[in-house]
Amino acid sequence: MNLAELKKQVYDCNLELVRRGLVIYTWGNVSAIDRGNGLVVIKPKGIEYNLLTADDMAVTDLDGNLVEGSLLPSVDLDIHLELYKKFPNAGGIAHTHSTWATAWAQAGVDIPVMGTTHADHFYGPIPCVRQLSREEVEHDYERNLGRVIVERFEAIDPVSMCAVLAPGHGPFTWGSSPEEAVEHSVILEELARMAKLSADINGGKAPVLPEYMAEKHYMRKFGPEAYFYQKR
């Protein structure tokens, strides 16, 4: 895929967040990486989605230097860069302030595995990372947030858990492509809504799916002996 095609892909994925009702105004961004050429394409900062074109997508190197485009990249670029550097299987990253996932992030709580819908897509609770220190916020804030996410994933596989909550902030998702990153954002938002409603019905408590059932549902789709999908 050439750079023009990658910019169009990122543009389309950013608009998909709007179509799915996950962002309003300028609340969110999608990026993609061209690892062969060491380039990242991301939505420019402060521009509403209805005003964007594919040519507006900002292109940077892995150090955040603008390589192509007249508009500055998203203010969250450094977060994306930290994740790309540490998650080698990530081909795209999405960030939103979607209502339900952001509510869990603002509460600073992991989203527990309460049902098989969750277990079908994410291997374990959706983690909410630690709060940043004052120093981390005041000095190199975005890069430090990326580092804190990476820190939490030292014991978590970023392939089987493609989502995270930044406390008081919102969700980030990733995937092998920007389309997959957006898909994970859509799924995460629905899971967050289901989890909150389920806890409310149960008097505010979060009933957890038995571990053996969660394991079965994830592994039947993604495990070494997966049988969920049609074989071709």
TAZICOR-V435634 format. One record per pair of residues at least 24 apart in sequence whose ideal C-beta (glycine too) atoms are under 7 Angstrom apart, sorted by sequence separation. I is the first residue (numbers start at 0). GAP is how many residues later the second one is. D is the distance in Angstrom with one decimal. If there is no record, write none. Layout:
BEGIN
{{I GAP D} {I GAP D}}
END
This chain:
BEGIN
{{37 24 5.3} {46 24 6.7} {103 24 6.9} {126 25 5.5} {162 25 4.9} {5 26 5.8} {43 27 3.6} {44 27 5.6} {5 28 6.0} {38 28 6.3} {43 28 6.1} {44 28 6.5} {13 29 5.0} {43 29 6.1} {44 29 4.9} {126 29 6.5} {43 30 6.7} {44 30 4.8} {9 31 4.6} {17 31 4.9} {41 31 4.9} {42 31 5.3} {9 32 6.9} {41 32 5.1} {6 34 5.4} {14 34 6.2} {5 35 5.2} {13 35 6.4} {41 35 5.8} {128 35 6.3} {130 36 5.0} {122 37 3.7} {123 37 6.1} {125 37 5.2} {126 37 5.7} {127 37 4.0} {128 37 6.2} {13 38 6.9} {41 38 6.3} {122 38 5.7} {126 38 6.9} {128 38 6.5} {121 39 5.7} {125 39 6.2} {127 39 5.6} {39 40 6.6} {10 41 6.5} {39 41 6.6} {121 41 6.2} {10 43 4.0} {39 44 6.6} {28 45 4.3} {7 46 4.4} {10 46 5.6} {6 47 5.1} {9 47 5.2} {28 47 5.8} {6 48 6.9} {30 49 4.8} {6 50 4.2} {32 51 5.1} {2 56 6.7} {32 58 6.1} {31 59 6.3} {107 59 4.4} {31 60 4.6} {104 60 4.0} {107 60 7.0} {30 61 6.6} {81 61 6.0} {103 61 5.8} {104 61 5.9} {29 62 6.6} {30 62 5.1} {104 62 6.0} {105 62 5.6} {125 62 6.7} {159 62 6.8} {78 63 5.1} {82 63 5.8} {104 63 6.8} {29 64 4.8} {77 64 3.9} {81 64 2.6} {85 64 4.5} {100 64 6.8} {104 64 5.8} {77 65 4.2} {80 65 6.8} {81 65 5.7} {104 65 5.2} {28 66 5.3} {75 66 6.0} {78 66 5.3} {82 66 6.5} {104 66 6.2} {120 66 5.2} {27 67 5.5} {74 67 6.8} {78 67 4.2} {27 68 4.2} {77 68 6.1} {81 68 6.0} {89 68 7.0} {101 68 4.4} {26 69 6.8} {27 69 6.3} {100 69 6.8} {101 69 6.7} {26 70 4.5} {88 70 5.3} {100 70 4.1} {86 71 4.4} {22 73 5.3} {96 73 4.5} {97 73 6.7} {117 73 5.0} {21 74 4.5} {22 74 7.0} {95 74 6.2} {116 74 6.4} {94 75 6.8} {95 75 6.1} {21 76 4.3} {16 77 6.8} {94 77 5.0} {116 77 6.5} {12 79 7.0} {16 79 6.0} {92 79 6.5} {93 79 5.0} {114 79 6.6} {110 80 6.5} {92 81 4.6} {110 81 5.8} {113 81 5.2} {91 82 6.5} {91 83 5.7} {111 83 6.7} {89 84 4.3} {90 84 6.8} {110 84 5.3} {113 84 5.1} {90 85 4.7} {91 85 5.0} {90 86 4.7} {91 86 3.0} {86 87 6.4} {88 87 6.4} {91 87 7.0} {93 87 4.1} {97 87 6.9} {100 87 5.3} {91 88 6.4} {92 88 5.5} {93 88 5.1} {100 88 5.2} {103 88 5.3} {91 89 4.0} {95 89 5.6} {99 89 5.5} {118 90 6.3} {82 91 6.3} {93 91 4.6} {97 91 4.5} {100 91 4.3} {99 92 3.8} {113 92 6.2} {99 93 4.1} {102 93 6.8} {113 93 6.1} {115 93 6.8} {111 94 4.9} {113 94 6.3} {114 94 5.8} {112 95 6.2} {113 95 5.9} {118 95 4.1} {122 95 4.9} {99 96 6.3} {111 96 5.2} {112 96 5.0} {115 97 6.8} {119 97 5.2} {118 98 3.8} {119 98 6.9} {118 99 5.2} {112 101 4.9} {115 101 4.7} {119 101 6.0} {31 146 4.3} {30 147 7.0} {29 148 5.2} {29 151 6.5} {29 152 6.2} {21 163 5.8} {21 164 6.9} {12 165 4.2} {16 165 6.2} {12 166 6.0} {15 166 5.1} {19 166 5.2} {21 167 6.0} {9 168 5.7} {16 168 6.8} {8 169 6.0} {12 169 5.0}}
END
